């Protein structure tokens, strides 16, 4: 088997395995994978002490379309994980704020645990190279979708 086939097969296996693990934990706390991903990103912002983000900023960070994220955030608001609050200085925009339920959600803890365990024992320089390689693959896929 060629190196490119082996690489892509391995990449697809990793993606499926990560998704299965994430899906199971997300379902355990009543979330879909997409909603858990948005919640996890908000939890990371909160944990780092960053200022609240808007839907547009979060959509860009997650590389998804704003209308897609809006539906996810609407569901997270309805389920009590997230609240929208007017953004200081710009009444046209809302900041996304984690509620107590969103902060206490087991999904953020699981995400952090998964990140640590999946990458355990891999030297930082290998992770940097892998990140550059995956970023290039993503660029190539974006280019293909535009062609």
C-alpha positions, 0 to 999 in steps of 0.5 A: 500500500502506498504511503498516501493511502496508508496516511489517509486510511489512518487519518480517517480511522482516527477521525472516526474513533475520535468522533465515536468517543466524543459522540458517546460523551456528548450524548451522555450529557444530552448534546450532539457532537456539533453542540458539544464542539461549540460548548467546548470552544466557549468553555476554553474561552472561559477557562482562559479568561478571554472576553466573551465571543460573538456568534460570528467570532465563534463561527469563524473559530470553528470554521462553520457558517454563521447560520449553522452555528446559530441553530446550535447556539439556539439549542444550547440556549434552549437547553440552558448551557449558554446565554446571549447577553448584549455586547458592551459597546455594541448593542447590535451584537450578543456575547455568548456566555456559559451558564452554570450548566454550561460551565459544569458540563461534563463535556468540557471536562471530557474534551480536555481529558481526551485532548491530553490522553490522545496526545500523550507521549507525542513530542511537541515538535511532532505535534507541530509537524502534524498540525502543519501537515493537517493544515496543508491538507485542509487548504488542499481540500478547500482549494478542491471545493472551490475548483 
